[in-house]
Amino acid sequence: MTVTRAFGDVTVTVGDDLVATAEIRRPPHNFLDVVLIAALADAYDWLDGRADARAIVLCSGGKNFCAGADLTGSAGLTGSAGLTGTDGDPTAALYAQAARLFEAQTPVVAAVQGAAVGGGLGLACAADFRVASPQARFAANFARLGFHQGFGLSVTLPAIVGQQAALDLLCTGRRMGGAEAARIGLADRLADAAQLRGSARGLAAEIAASAPLAVRSIRATMRAGLAARVRDAMAREAAEQGRLRQTADFAEGIRASAQRRPPRFEGR
């Protein structure tokens, strides 16, 4: 029996194979904001309480897995609306919901197609595993926007790829394809685009076939303290983002991104 439930723009399906699918449906770019991340966290909470969901495949409909927050306003948002909560704080509400993702108990396999950029990369790194197509594009592009990284990437990215590789990606803001991501460990599996979800589901099914109490216990040990470290990191990230958001470099980075040209930073 298949069970389907909607959490805002996140649709969850639980089948007979003990693998659940959580699909983000904001195509084509699946821009994130506090509402979307809260919906995803609610979906994870719901799945944590189900015995028939031993692993989750996180995927997105459309061209890109998640192109981060829409800082340019091209999706009808203002320059900071994608990161703004109801209290007006540009990051606190979003990061409070993002921290909930790290507190979930069920293993998550992210199926990454197209772009996982900025906060979208942070979302992918919140998962336990990432399966990517060769055409996938990963980028921690914050410095190219005159900004500080967020979404807990200060903790998760070095843990996944190592300190030096993380520093490279964060300071250059460069893009990497799926093949390079697999070489450095950012992607755990590489699959053709047509088989991407099937490959992610296969990995999730392997996890689901293991003893569920053992898997949760192992995962809790391997991720011990992660949620707390991420919360602490996001407090620092939010403070630095708030400071840098006031600079001319940030304004130039957003303009350059909207105009699809190289930024001309002046260090002020």
RAZISUL-V228929 format. One line per field, one symbol per residue. phi: phi as a letter, one per 20 degrees, with the letter a starting at -180 (. if undefined). psi: psi as a letter, one per 30 degrees, with the letter a starting at -180 (. if undefined). burial: + if it has 24 or more other ideal C-beta (glycine too) atoms within 12 Angstrom, else -. A space follows every 50 residues. Layout:
BEGIN
phi = ???
psi = ???
burial = ???
END
This chain:
BEGIN
phi = .edcbdcledddcddedmdddddeccfedlgebfffffffffffgffged fecebcdebceofcgaeneefenfdndfgcffcdefenffcgffffffff ffefdegcdedddmecclfffgffffffccdcegefcdbeegffdmcefb lmfgeffffednfffffgfffemfecefffgffenfdebdbggfdgffff fffffffffeffffffffffffdgmfffffgfffffgffffffffeefff ffffffffelcffdecmb
psi = kkkkkkibgkkkkjafggklkjkkihlffhklaeeeeeeeeeeeeeefgk fgjflkjklkkaekejgakiffgfggllfgefgklfgfkffeeefeeeff efflfkkkjkjjlbkjkbfeeeeefflelkkllfflkkkigeffghlkla ggffeeeeeefleeeeeeeeefglkkleeeeeefgekflkkkefgeeeee eeeeeeefflkeeeeeeeeeefgkfeeeeeeeefeeeeeeeeefffleee eeeeeeeeghlklikfh.
burial = ------+++++++++--+++++++++--++++++++++++++++++++-+ -++++++++++--+++++++++--+-+-+++++++----+++++++++++ ++++++++++++++++++++++++++++++++++++++++++++++++++ +++++++++++---++--++--+-++++-+++-++++++++----++-++ +++++-++------++--+---+--++--++-+++-++-+++-++---++ ++++--+-----+-----
END
